Amino acid sequence: MSELQNRIVERLTALDRSQEAGLASDTREKLMTAAIGLFYASGGDADELQHICLKGSEQELLEIVR
C-alpha cells in the first residue's frame, strides 16, 4: 500500500478505537465512510481493505462499503 493508504488505515484504526471513547456512532460512520472513499480514490482495492484488521469493525466496514 502507498503511504497515503497506510495513513488512511491508521486513521480508520483510530476511528475504530474512538467508539470506546464515546464518539457518536453516526459521526464515526460518516468519518469511516469518507476515509474508505479516500482509500479507494488513492488506488486501494477491496482485497486490501478486507485485510485491514479493525477489531470488531471489519465486518461493519465491509457493510459500509457495500
mmCIF file as Biopython writes it, N, C-alpha, C and O atoms, coordinates in Angstrom:
data_model
#
loop_
_atom_site.group_PDB
_atom_site.id
_atom_site.type_symbol
_atom_site.label_atom_id
_atom_site.label_alt_id
_atom_site.label_comp_id
_atom_site.label_asym_id
_atom_site.label_entity_id
_atom_site.label_seq_id
_atom_site.pdbx_PDB_ins_code
_atom_site.Cartn_x
_atom_site.Cartn_y
_atom_site.Cartn_z
_atom_site.occupancy
_atom_site.B_iso_or_equiv
_atom_site.auth_seq_id
_atom_site.auth_asym_id
_atom_site.pdbx_PDB_model_num
ATOM 1   N N  . MET A ? 1  ? 0.828   -1.178 0.000  1.0 0.0 1  A 1 
ATOM 2   C CA . MET A ? 1  ? 0.000   0.000  0.000  1.0 0.0 1  A 1 
ATOM 3   C C  . MET A ? 1  ? 0.874   1.243  0.000  1.0 0.0 1  A 1 
ATOM 4   O O  . MET A ? 1  ? 2.009   1.231  0.477  1.0 0.0 1  A 1 
ATOM 5   N N  . SER A ? 2  ? 0.322   2.303  -0.541 1.0 0.0 2  A 1 
ATOM 6   C CA . SER A ? 2  ? 1.040   3.571  -0.587 1.0 0.0 2  A 1 
ATOM 7   C C  . SER A ? 2  ? 1.078   4.209  0.805  1.0 0.0 2  A 1 
ATOM 8   O O  . SER A ? 2  ? 0.376   3.783  1.722  1.0 0.0 2  A 1 
ATOM 9   N N  . GLU A ? 3  ? 1.910   5.233  0.933  1.0 0.0 3  A 1 
ATOM 10  C CA . GLU A ? 3  ? 1.997   5.955  2.208  1.0 0.0 3  A 1 
ATOM 11  C C  . GLU A ? 3  ? 0.636   6.552  2.575  1.0 0.0 3  A 1 
ATOM 12  O O  . GLU A ? 3  ? 0.222   6.487  3.733  1.0 0.0 3  A 1 
ATOM 13  N N  . LEU A ? 4  ? -0.056  7.129  1.599  1.0 0.0 4  A 1 
ATOM 14  C CA . LEU A ? 4  ? -1.378  7.701  1.862  1.0 0.0 4  A 1 
ATOM 15  C C  . LEU A ? 4  ? -2.340  6.628  2.356  1.0 0.0 4  A 1 
ATOM 16  O O  . LEU A ? 4  ? -3.069  6.840  3.325  1.0 0.0 4  A 1 
ATOM 17  N N  . GLN A ? 5  ? -2.342  5.487  1.695  1.0 0.0 5  A 1 
ATOM 18  C CA . GLN A ? 5  ? -3.232  4.406  2.107  1.0 0.0 5  A 1 
ATOM 19  C C  . GLN A ? 5  ? -2.895  3.933  3.518  1.0 0.0 5  A 1 
ATOM 20  O O  . GLN A ? 5  ? -3.796  3.651  4.308  1.0 0.0 5  A 1 
ATOM 21  N N  . ASN A ? 6  ? -1.611  3.843  3.839  1.0 0.0 6  A 1 
ATOM 22  C CA . ASN A ? 6  ? -1.211  3.449  5.192  1.0 0.0 6  A 1 
ATOM 23  C C  . ASN A ? 6  ? -1.720  4.444  6.222  1.0 0.0 6  A 1 
ATOM 24  O O  . ASN A ? 6  ? -2.173  4.052  7.297  1.0 0.0 6  A 1 
ATOM 25  N N  . ARG A ? 7  ? -1.648  5.728  5.897  1.0 0.0 7  A 1 
ATOM 26  C CA . ARG A ? 7  ? -2.138  6.754  6.819  1.0 0.0 7  A 1 
ATOM 27  C C  . ARG A ? 7  ? -3.655  6.658  6.980  1.0 0.0 7  A 1 
ATOM 28  O O  . ARG A ? 7  ? -4.178  6.852  8.077  1.0 0.0 7  A 1 
ATOM 29  N N  . ILE A ? 8  ? -4.355  6.361  5.894  1.0 0.0 8  A 1 
ATOM 30  C CA . ILE A ? 8  ? -5.806  6.195  5.973  1.0 0.0 8  A 1 
ATOM 31  C C  . ILE A ? 8  ? -6.145  5.013  6.878  1.0 0.0 8  A 1 
ATOM 32  O O  . ILE A ? 8  ? -7.053  5.097  7.704  1.0 0.0 8  A 1 
ATOM 33  N N  . VAL A ? 9  ? -5.414  3.921  6.718  1.0 0.0 9  A 1 
ATOM 34  C CA . VAL A ? 9  ? -5.634  2.746  7.563  1.0 0.0 9  A 1 
ATOM 35  C C  . VAL A ? 9  ? -5.402  3.099  9.033  1.0 0.0 9  A 1 
ATOM 36  O O  . VAL A ? 9  ? -6.161  2.672  9.903  1.0 0.0 9  A 1 
ATOM 37  N N  . GLU A ? 10 ? -4.363  3.873  9.306  1.0 0.0 10 A 1 
ATOM 38  C CA . GLU A ? 10 ? -4.103  4.302  10.682 1.0 0.0 10 A 1 
ATOM 39  C C  . GLU A ? 10 ? -5.281  5.100  11.227 1.0 0.0 10 A 1 
ATOM 40  O O  . GLU A ? 10 ? -5.678  4.917  12.378 1.0 0.0 10 A 1 
ATOM 41  N N  . ARG A ? 11 ? -5.839  5.982  10.407 1.0 0.0 11 A 1 
ATOM 42  C CA . ARG A ? 11 ? -6.979  6.794  10.851 1.0 0.0 11 A 1 
ATOM 43  C C  . ARG A ? 11 ? -8.220  5.927  11.057 1.0 0.0 11 A 1 
ATOM 44  O O  . ARG A ? 11 ? -8.981  6.145  12.000 1.0 0.0 11 A 1 
ATOM 45  N N  . LEU A ? 12 ? -8.425  4.949  10.179 1.0 0.0 12 A 1 
ATOM 46  C CA . LEU A ? 12 ? -9.558  4.042  10.357 1.0 0.0 12 A 1 
ATOM 47  C C  . LEU A ? 12 ? -9.427  3.274  11.664 1.0 0.0 12 A 1 
ATOM 48  O O  . LEU A ? 12 ? -10.408 3.074  12.380 1.0 0.0 12 A 1 
ATOM 49  N N  . THR A ? 13 ? -8.208  2.846  11.968 1.0 0.0 13 A 1 
ATOM 50  C CA . THR A ? 13 ? -7.965  2.135  13.220 1.0 0.0 13 A 1 
ATOM 51  C C  . THR A ? 13 ? -8.254  3.048  14.410 1.0 0.0 13 A 1 
ATOM 52  O O  . THR A ? 13 ? -8.851  2.619  15.398 1.0 0.0 13 A 1 
ATOM 53  N N  . ALA A ? 14 ? -7.832  4.298  14.311 1.0 0.0 14 A 1 
ATOM 54  C CA . ALA A ? 14 ? -8.104  5.263  15.382 1.0 0.0 14 A 1 
ATOM 55  C C  . ALA A ? 14 ? -9.610  5.494  15.529 1.0 0.0 14 A 1 
ATOM 56  O O  . ALA A ? 14 ? -10.114 5.617  16.645 1.0 0.0 14 A 1 
ATOM 57  N N  . LEU A ? 15 ? -10.321 5.552  14.409 1.0 0.0 15 A 1 
ATOM 58  C CA . LEU A ? 15 ? -11.772 5.712  14.472 1.0 0.0 15 A 1 
ATOM 59  C C  . LEU A ? 15 ? -12.425 4.507  15.126 1.0 0.0 15 A 1 
ATOM 60  O O  . LEU A ? 15 ? -13.393 4.646  15.874 1.0 0.0 15 A 1 
ATOM 61  N N  . ASP A ? 16 ? -11.895 3.328  14.842 1.0 0.0 16 A 1 
ATOM 62  C CA . ASP A ? 16 ? -12.413 2.116  15.463 1.0 0.0 16 A 1 
ATOM 63  C C  . ASP A ? 16 ? -12.275 2.220  16.974 1.0 0.0 16 A 1 
ATOM 64  O O  . ASP A ? 16 ? -13.196 1.874  17.713 1.0 0.0 16 A 1 
ATOM 65  N N  . ARG A ? 17 ? -11.143 2.690  17.421 1.0 0.0 17 A 1 
ATOM 66  C CA . ARG A ? 17 ? -10.908 2.833  18.860 1.0 0.0 17 A 1 
ATOM 67  C C  . ARG A ? 17 ? -11.751 3.950  19.452 1.0 0.0 17 A 1 
ATOM 68  O O  . ARG A ? 17 ? -12.070 3.919  20.640 1.0 0.0 17 A 1 
ATOM 69  N N  . SER A ? 18 ? -12.114 4.935  18.641 1.0 0.0 18 A 1 
ATOM 70  C CA . SER A ? 18 ? -12.884 6.071  19.146 1.0 0.0 18 A 1 
ATOM 71  C C  . SER A ? 18 ? -14.272 5.662  19.616 1.0 0.0 18 A 1 
ATOM 72  O O  . SER A ? 18 ? -14.898 6.375  20.400 1.0 0.0 18 A 1 
ATOM 73  N N  . GLN A ? 19 ? -14.748 4.535  19.149 1.0 0.0 19 A 1 
ATOM 74  C CA . GLN A ? 19 ? -16.051 4.053  19.609 1.0 0.0 19 A 1 
ATOM 75  C C  . GLN A ? 19 ? -15.992 3.826  21.113 1.0 0.0 19 A 1 
ATOM 76  O O  . GLN A ? 19 ? -16.943 4.130  21.834 1.0 0.0 19 A 1 
ATOM 77  N N  . GLU A ? 20 ? -14.878 3.295  21.575 1.0 0.0 20 A 1 
ATOM 78  C CA . GLU A ? 20 ? -14.706 3.057  23.001 1.0 0.0 20 A 1 
ATOM 79  C C  . GLU A ? 20 ? -14.637 4.374  23.765 1.0 0.0 20 A 1 
ATOM 80  O O  . GLU A ? 20 ? -14.984 4.430  24.945 1.0 0.0 20 A 1 
ATOM 81  N N  . ALA A ? 21 ? -14.188 5.437  23.093 1.0 0.0 21 A 1 
ATOM 82  C CA . ALA A ? 21 ? -14.067 6.744  23.739 1.0 0.0 21 A 1 
ATOM 83  C C  . ALA A ? 21 ? -15.377 7.528  23.694 1.0 0.0 21 A 1 
ATOM 84  O O  . ALA A ? 21 ? -15.459 8.629  24.238 1.0 0.0 21 A 1 
ATOM 85  N N  . GLY A ? 22 ? -16.393 6.971  23.053 1.0 0.0 22 A 1 
ATOM 86  C CA . GLY A ? 22 ? -17.707 7.591  23.066 1.0 0.0 22 A 1 
ATOM 87  C C  . GLY A ? 22 ? -18.043 8.479  21.884 1.0 0.0 22 A 1 
ATOM 88  O O  . GLY A ? 22 ? -19.000 9.250  21.963 1.0 0.0 22 A 1 
ATOM 89  N N  . LEU A ? 23 ? -17.295 8.404  20.793 1.0 0.0 23 A 1 
ATOM 90  C CA . LEU A ? 23 ? -17.644 9.182  19.604 1.0 0.0 23 A 1 
ATOM 91  C C  . LEU A ? 23 ? -18.999 8.697  19.093 1.0 0.0 23 A 1 
ATOM 92  O O  . LEU A ? 23 ? -19.230 7.493  18.985 1.0 0.0 23 A 1 
ATOM 93  N N  . ALA A ? 24 ? -19.873 9.615  18.786 1.0 0.0 24 A 1 
ATOM 94  C CA . ALA A ? 24 ? -21.212 9.249  18.321 1.0 0.0 24 A 1 
ATOM 95  C C  . ALA A ? 24 ? -21.122 8.338  17.105 1.0 0.0 24 A 1 
ATOM 96  O O  . ALA A ? 24 ? -20.329 8.583  16.196 1.0 0.0 24 A 1 
ATOM 97  N N  . SER A ? 25 ? -21.932 7.292  17.091 1.0 0.0 25 A 1 
ATOM 98  C CA . SER A ? 25 ? -21.828 6.298  16.023 1.0 0.0 25 A 1 
ATOM 99  C C  . SER A ? 25 ? -22.119 6.880  14.646 1.0 0.0 25 A 1 
ATOM 100 O O  . SER A ? 25 ? -21.493 6.466  13.670 1.0 0.0 25 A 1 
ATOM 101 N N  . ASP A ? 26 ? -23.058 7.835  14.532 1.0 0.0 26 A 1 
ATOM 102 C CA . ASP A ? 26 ? -23.344 8.405  13.213 1.0 0.0 26 A 1 
ATOM 103 C C  . ASP A ? 26 ? -22.175 9.245  12.716 1.0 0.0 26 A 1 
ATOM 104 O O  . ASP A ? 26 ? -21.867 9.233  11.524 1.0 0.0 26 A 1 
ATOM 105 N N  . THR A ? 27 ? -21.522 9.973  13.616 1.0 0.0 27 A 1 
ATOM 106 C CA . THR A ? 27 ? -20.330 10.751 13.247 1.0 0.0 27 A 1 
ATOM 107 C C  . THR A ? 27 ? -19.206 9.812  12.850 1.0 0.0 27 A 1 
ATOM 108 O O  . THR A ? 27 ? -18.523 10.032 11.850 1.0 0.0 27 A 1 
ATOM 109 N N  . ARG A ? 28 ? -19.018 8.768  13.636 1.0 0.0 28 A 1 
ATOM 110 C CA . ARG A ? 28 ? -17.972 7.782  13.372 1.0 0.0 28 A 1 
ATOM 111 C C  . ARG A ? 28 ? -18.199 7.123  12.007 1.0 0.0 28 A 1 
ATOM 112 O O  . ARG A ? 28 ? -17.256 6.951  11.235 1.0 0.0 28 A 1 
ATOM 113 N N  . GLU A ? 29 ? -19.446 6.758  11.712 1.0 0.0 29 A 1 
ATOM 114 C CA . GLU A ? 29 ? -19.758 6.115  10.436 1.0 0.0 29 A 1 
ATOM 115 C C  . GLU A ? 29 ? -19.466 7.046  9.268  1.0 0.0 29 A 1 
ATOM 116 O O  . GLU A ? 29 ? -18.923 6.606  8.254  1.0 0.0 29 A 1 
ATOM 117 N N  . LYS A ? 30 ? -19.817 8.324  9.390  1.0 0.0 30 A 1 
ATOM 118 C CA . LYS A ? 30 ? -19.549 9.287  8.319  1.0 0.0 30 A 1 
ATOM 119 C C  . LYS A ? 30 ? -18.048 9.439  8.088  1.0 0.0 30 A 1 
ATOM 120 O O  . LYS A ? 30 ? -17.590 9.476  6.945  1.0 0.0 30 A 1 
ATOM 121 N N  . LEU A ? 31 ? -17.290 9.527  9.171  1.0 0.0 31 A 1 
ATOM 122 C CA . LEU A ? 31 ? -15.838 9.656  9.037  1.0 0.0 31 A 1 
ATOM 123 C C  . LEU A ? 31 ? -15.223 8.407  8.422  1.0 0.0 31 A 1 
ATOM 124 O O  . LEU A ? 31 ? -14.325 8.500  7.585  1.0 0.0 31 A 1 
ATOM 125 N N  . MET A ? 32 ? -15.706 7.235  8.834  1.0 0.0 32 A 1 
ATOM 126 C CA . MET A ? 32 ? -15.180 5.987  8.282  1.0 0.0 32 A 1 
ATOM 127 C C  . MET A ? 32 ? -15.521 5.872  6.799  1.0 0.0 32 A 1 
ATOM 128 O O  . MET A ? 32 ? -14.687 5.439  6.003  1.0 0.0 32 A 1 
ATOM 129 N N  . THR A ? 33 ? -16.737 6.256  6.426  1.0 0.0 33 A 1 
ATOM 130 C CA . THR A ? 33 ? -17.140 6.207  5.016  1.0 0.0 33 A 1 
ATOM 131 C C  . THR A ? 33 ? -16.258 7.122  4.174  1.0 0.0 33 A 1 
ATOM 132 O O  . THR A ? 33 ? -15.832 6.752  3.080  1.0 0.0 33 A 1 
ATOM 133 N N  . ALA A ? 34 ? -15.987 8.321  4.692  1.0 0.0 34 A 1 
ATOM 134 C CA . ALA A ? 34 ? -15.113 9.256  3.973  1.0 0.0 34 A 1 
ATOM 135 C C  . ALA A ? 34 ? -13.707 8.688  3.839  1.0 0.0 34 A 1 
ATOM 136 O O  . ALA A ? 34 ? -13.094 8.798  2.777  1.0 0.0 34 A 1 
ATOM 137 N N  . ALA A ? 35 ? -13.191 8.086  4.900  1.0 0.0 35 A 1 
ATOM 138 C CA . ALA A ? 35 ? -11.845 7.511  4.858  1.0 0.0 35 A 1 
ATOM 139 C C  . ALA A ? 35 ? -11.781 6.345  3.877  1.0 0.0 35 A 1 
ATOM 140 O O  . ALA A ? 35 ? -10.792 6.189  3.161  1.0 0.0 35 A 1 
ATOM 141 N N  . ILE A ? 36 ? -12.825 5.532  3.842  1.0 0.0 36 A 1 
ATOM 142 C CA . ILE A ? 36 ? -12.865 4.414  2.894  1.0 0.0 36 A 1 
ATOM 143 C C  . ILE A ? 36 ? -12.891 4.945  1.466  1.0 0.0 36 A 1 
ATOM 144 O O  . ILE A ? 36 ? -12.223 4.400  0.587  1.0 0.0 36 A 1 
ATOM 145 N N  . GLY A ? 37 ? -13.658 6.007  1.230  1.0 0.0 37 A 1 
ATOM 146 C CA . GLY A ? 37 ? -13.682 6.633  -0.093 1.0 0.0 37 A 1 
ATOM 147 C C  . GLY A ? 37 ? -12.310 7.116  -0.510 1.0 0.0 37 A 1 
ATOM 148 O O  . GLY A ? 37 ? -11.902 6.934  -1.657 1.0 0.0 37 A 1 
ATOM 149 N N  . LEU A ? 38 ? -11.592 7.734  0.422  1.0 0.0 38 A 1 
ATOM 150 C CA . LEU A ? 38 ? -10.222 8.177  0.134  1.0 0.0 38 A 1 
ATOM 151 C C  . LEU A ? 38 ? -9.312  6.996  -0.163 1.0 0.0 38 A 1 
ATOM 152 O O  . LEU A ? 38 ? -8.455  7.069  -1.043 1.0 0.0 38 A 1 
ATOM 153 N N  . PHE A ? 39 ? -9.501  5.909  0.573  1.0 0.0 39 A 1 
ATOM 154 C CA . PHE A ? 39 ? -8.696  4.709  0.359  1.0 0.0 39 A 1 
ATOM 155 C C  . PHE A ? 39 ? -8.860  4.231  -1.083 1.0 0.0 39 A 1 
ATOM 156 O O  . PHE A ? 39 ? -7.874  3.958  -1.768 1.0 0.0 39 A 1 
ATOM 157 N N  . TYR A ? 40 ? -10.100 4.132  -1.533 1.0 0.0 40 A 1 
ATOM 158 C CA . TYR A ? 40 ? -10.351 3.696  -2.911 1.0 0.0 40 A 1 
ATOM 159 C C  . TYR A ? 40 ? -9.868  4.723  -3.931 1.0 0.0 40 A 1 
ATOM 160 O O  . TYR A ? 40 ? -9.291  4.357  -4.955 1.0 0.0 40 A 1 
ATOM 161 N N  . ALA A ? 41 ? -10.101 6.005  -3.657 1.0 0.0 41 A 1 
ATOM 162 C CA . ALA A ? 41 ? -9.686  7.059  -4.583 1.0 0.0 41 A 1 
ATOM 163 C C  . ALA A ? 41 ? -8.177  7.095  -4.758 1.0 0.0 41 A 1 
ATOM 164 O O  . ALA A ? 41 ? -7.678  7.508  -5.804 1.0 0.0 41 A 1 
ATOM 165 N N  . SER A ? 42 ? -7.451  6.661  -3.734 1.0 0.0 42 A 1 
ATOM 166 C CA . SER A ? 42 ? -5.991  6.669  -3.815 1.0 0.0 42 A 1 
ATOM 167 C C  . SER A ? 42 ? -5.448  5.389  -4.445 1.0 0.0 42 A 1 
ATOM 168 O O  . SER A ? 42 ? -4.238  5.166  -4.456 1.0 0.0 42 A 1 
ATOM 169 N N  . GLY A ? 43 ? -6.337  4.551  -4.967 1.0 0.0 43 A 1 
ATOM 170 C CA . GLY A ? 43 ? -5.895  3.357  -5.681 1.0 0.0 43 A 1 
ATOM 171 C C  . GLY A ? 43 ? -6.019  2.073  -4.893 1.0 0.0 43 A 1 
ATOM 172 O O  . GLY A ? 43 ? -5.605  1.018  -5.375 1.0 0.0 43 A 1 
ATOM 173 N N  . GLY A ? 44 ? -6.576  2.131  -3.696 1.0 0.0 44 A 1 
ATOM 174 C CA . GLY A ? 44 ? -6.767  0.918  -2.902 1.0 0.0 44 A 1 
ATOM 175 C C  . GLY A ? 44 ? -7.860  0.058  -3.513 1.0 0.0 44 A 1 
ATOM 176 O O  . GLY A ? 44 ? -8.710  0.555  -4.252 1.0 0.0 44 A 1 
ATOM 177 N N  . ASP A ? 45 ? -7.839  -1.226 -3.206 1.0 0.0 45 A 1 
ATOM 178 C CA . ASP A ? 45 ? -8.901  -2.093 -3.715 1.0 0.0 45 A 1 
ATOM 179 C C  . ASP A ? 45 ? -9.527  -2.892 -2.574 1.0 0.0 45 A 1 
ATOM 180 O O  . ASP A ? 45 ? -9.021  -2.904 -1.452 1.0 0.0 45 A 1 
ATOM 181 N N  . ALA A ? 46 ? -10.630 -3.552 -2.884 1.0 0.0 46 A 1 
ATOM 182 C CA . ALA A ? 46 ? -11.396 -4.264 -1.861 1.0 0.0 46 A 1 
ATOM 183 C C  . ALA A ? 46 ? -10.579 -5.351 -1.182 1.0 0.0 46 A 1 
ATOM 184 O O  . ALA A ? 46 ? -10.738 -5.581 0.017  1.0 0.0 46 A 1 
ATOM 185 N N  . ASP A ? 47 ? -9.705  -6.024 -1.926 1.0 0.0 47 A 1 
ATOM 186 C CA . ASP A ? 47 ? -8.894  -7.073 -1.315 1.0 0.0 47 A 1 
ATOM 187 C C  . ASP A ? 47 ? -8.002  -6.506 -0.225 1.0 0.0 47 A 1 
ATOM 188 O O  . ASP A ? 47 ? -7.848  -7.116 0.833  1.0 0.0 47 A 1 
ATOM 189 N N  . GLU A ? 48 ? -7.408  -5.331 -0.478 1.0 0.0 48 A 1 
ATOM 190 C CA . GLU A ? 48 ? -6.573  -4.704 0.543  1.0 0.0 48 A 1 
ATOM 191 C C  . GLU A ? 48 ? -7.406  -4.320 1.752  1.0 0.0 48 A 1 
ATOM 192 O O  . GLU A ? 48 ? -6.990  -4.533 2.891  1.0 0.0 48 A 1 
ATOM 193 N N  . LEU A ? 49 ? -8.574  -3.760 1.510  1.0 0.0 49 A 1 
ATOM 194 C CA . LEU A ? 49 ? -9.422  -3.322 2.610  1.0 0.0 49 A 1 
ATOM 195 C C  . LEU A ? 49 ? -9.849  -4.502 3.468  1.0 0.0 49 A 1 
ATOM 196 O O  . LEU A ? 49 ? -9.931  -4.379 4.690  1.0 0.0 49 A 1 
ATOM 197 N N  . GLN A ? 50 ? -10.118 -5.628 2.855  1.0 0.0 50 A 1 
ATOM 198 C CA . GLN A ? 50 ? -10.537 -6.805 3.608  1.0 0.0 50 A 1 
ATOM 199 C C  . GLN A ? 50 ? -9.435  -7.313 4.521  1.0 0.0 50 A 1 
ATOM 200 O O  . GLN A ? 50 ? -9.719  -7.995 5.507  1.0 0.0 50 A 1 
ATOM 201 N N  . HIS A ? 51 ? -8.187  -6.996 4.215  1.0 0.0 51 A 1 
ATOM 202 C CA . HIS A ? 51 ? -7.079  -7.461 5.042  1.0 0.0 51 A 1 
ATOM 203 C C  . HIS A ? 51 ? -6.751  -6.515 6.187  1.0 0.0 51 A 1 
ATOM 204 O O  . HIS A ? 51 ? -5.862  -6.795 6.991  1.0 0.0 51 A 1 
ATOM 205 N N  . ILE A ? 52 ? -7.464  -5.399 6.265  1.0 0.0 52 A 1 
ATOM 206 C CA . ILE A ? 52 ? -7.246  -4.463 7.364  1.0 0.0 52 A 1 
ATOM 207 C C  . ILE A ? 52 ? -7.967  -5.012 8.592  1.0 0.0 52 A 1 
ATOM 208 O O  . ILE A ? 52 ? -9.181  -5.216 8.566  1.0 0.0 52 A 1 
ATOM 209 N N  . CYS A ? 53 ? -7.235  -5.243 9.638  1.0 0.0 53 A 1 
ATOM 210 C CA . CYS A ? 53 ? -7.845  -5.774 10.858 1.0 0.0 53 A 1 
ATOM 211 C C  . CYS A ? 53 ? -8.237  -4.621 11.765 1.0 0.0 53 A 1 
ATOM 212 O O  . CYS A ? 53 ? -7.376  -3.926 12.306 1.0 0.0 53 A 1 
ATOM 213 N N  . LEU A ? 54 ? -9.511  -4.423 11.927 1.0 0.0 54 A 1 
ATOM 214 C CA . LEU A ? 54 ? -10.025 -3.374 12.807 1.0 0.0 54 A 1 
ATOM 215 C C  . LEU A ? 54 ? -10.947 -4.055 13.812 1.0 0.0 54 A 1 
ATOM 216 O O  . LEU A ? 54 ? -12.148 -4.188 13.574 1.0 0.0 54 A 1 
ATOM 217 N N  . LYS A ? 55 ? -10.395 -4.473 14.903 1.0 0.0 55 A 1 
ATOM 218 C CA . LYS A ? 55 ? -11.117 -5.253 15.908 1.0 0.0 55 A 1 
ATOM 219 C C  . LYS A ? 55 ? -12.606 -4.925 15.962 1.0 0.0 55 A 1 
ATOM 220 O O  . LYS A ? 55 ? -13.009 -3.819 16.320 1.0 0.0 55 A 1 
ATOM 221 N N  . GLY A ? 56 ? -13.397 -5.906 15.601 1.0 0.0 56 A 1 
ATOM 222 C CA . GLY A ? 56 ? -14.838 -5.766 15.716 1.0 0.0 56 A 1 
ATOM 223 C C  . GLY A ? 56 ? -15.498 -4.905 14.658 1.0 0.0 56 A 1 
ATOM 224 O O  . GLY A ? 56 ? -16.721 -4.937 14.528 1.0 0.0 56 A 1 
ATOM 225 N N  . SER A ? 57 ? -14.731 -4.134 13.894 1.0 0.0 57 A 1 
ATOM 226 C CA . SER A ? 57 ? -15.356 -3.248 12.911 1.0 0.0 57 A 1 
ATOM 227 C C  . SER A ? 57 ? -15.091 -3.679 11.480 1.0 0.0 57 A 1 
ATOM 228 O O  . SER A ? 57 ? -15.602 -3.058 10.548 1.0 0.0 57 A 1 
ATOM 229 N N  . GLU A ? 58 ? -14.314 -4.714 11.287 1.0 0.0 58 A 1 
ATOM 230 C CA . GLU A ? 58 ? -14.022 -5.143 9.921  1.0 0.0 58 A 1 
ATOM 231 C C  . GLU A ? 58 ? -15.314 -5.450 9.179  1.0 0.0 58 A 1 
ATOM 232 O O  . GLU A ? 58 ? -15.494 -5.010 8.044  1.0 0.0 58 A 1 
ATOM 233 N N  . GLN A ? 59 ? -16.209 -6.194 9.802  1.0 0.0 59 A 1 
ATOM 234 C CA . GLN A ? 59 ? -17.470 -6.525 9.146  1.0 0.0 59 A 1 
ATOM 235 C C  . GLN A ? 59 ? -18.288 -5.263 8.903  1.0 0.0 59 A 1 
ATOM 236 O O  . GLN A ? 59 ? -18.897 -5.105 7.846  1.0 0.0 59 A 1 
ATOM 237 N N  . GLU A ? 60 ? -18.299 -4.369 9.881  1.0 0.0 60 A 1 
ATOM 238 C CA . GLU A ? 60 ? -19.031 -3.109 9.735  1.0 0.0 60 A 1 
ATOM 239 C C  . GLU A ? 60 ? -18.480 -2.305 8.567  1.0 0.0 60 A 1 
ATOM 240 O O  . GLU A ? 60 ? -19.245 -1.740 7.786  1.0 0.0 60 A 1 
ATOM 241 N N  . LEU A ? 61 ? -17.157 -2.249 8.440  1.0 0.0 61 A 1 
ATOM 242 C CA . LEU A ? 61 ? -16.527 -1.539 7.328  1.0 0.0 61 A 1 
ATOM 243 C C  . LEU A ? 61 ? -16.958 -2.130 5.997  1.0 0.0 61 A 1 
ATOM 244 O O  . LEU A ? 61 ? -17.311 -1.400 5.070  1.0 0.0 61 A 1 
ATOM 245 N N  . LEU A ? 62 ? -16.929 -3.442 5.906  1.0 0.0 62 A 1 
ATOM 246 C CA . LEU A ? 62 ? -17.294 -4.096 4.655  1.0 0.0 62 A 1 
ATOM 247 C C  . LEU A ? 62 ? -18.754 -3.811 4.309  1.0 0.0 62 A 1 
ATOM 248 O O  . LEU A ? 62 ? -19.097 -3.674 3.135  1.0 0.0 62 A 1 
ATOM 249 N N  . GLU A ? 63 ? -19.613 -3.722 5.321  1.0 0.0 63 A 1 
ATOM 250 C CA . GLU A ? 63 ? -21.016 -3.429 5.054  1.0 0.0 63 A 1 
ATOM 251 C C  . GLU A ? 63 ? -21.206 -1.986 4.621  1.0 0.0 63 A 1 
ATOM 252 O O  . GLU A ? 63 ? -22.067 -1.707 3.787  1.0 0.0 63 A 1 
ATOM 253 N N  . ILE A ? 64 ? -20.420 -1.054 5.170  1.0 0.0 64 A 1 
ATOM 254 C CA . ILE A ? 64 ? -20.496 0.344  4.760  1.0 0.0 64 A 1 
ATOM 255 C C  . ILE A ? 64 ? -20.086 0.470  3.296  1.0 0.0 64 A 1 
ATOM 256 O O  . ILE A ? 64 ? -20.684 1.235  2.539  1.0 0.0 64 A 1 
ATOM 257 N N  . VAL A ? 65 ? -19.061 -0.288 2.906  1.0 0.0 65 A 1 
ATOM 258 C CA . VAL A ? 65 ? -18.539 -0.229 1.543  1.0 0.0 65 A 1 
ATOM 259 C C  . VAL A ? 65 ? -19.563 -0.771 0.553  1.0 0.0 65 A 1 
ATOM 260 O O  . VAL A ? 65 ? -19.672 -0.262 -0.563 1.0 0.0 65 A 1 
ATOM 261 N N  . ARG A ? 66 ? -20.304 -1.786 0.944  1.0 0.0 66 A 1 
ATOM 262 C CA . ARG A ? 66 ? -21.264 -2.423 0.022  1.0 0.0 66 A 1 
ATOM 263 C C  . ARG A ? 66 ? -22.411 -1.554 -0.255 1.0 0.0 66 A 1 
ATOM 264 O O  . ARG A ? 66 ? -23.307 -1.936 -1.008 1.0 0.0 66 A 1 
#
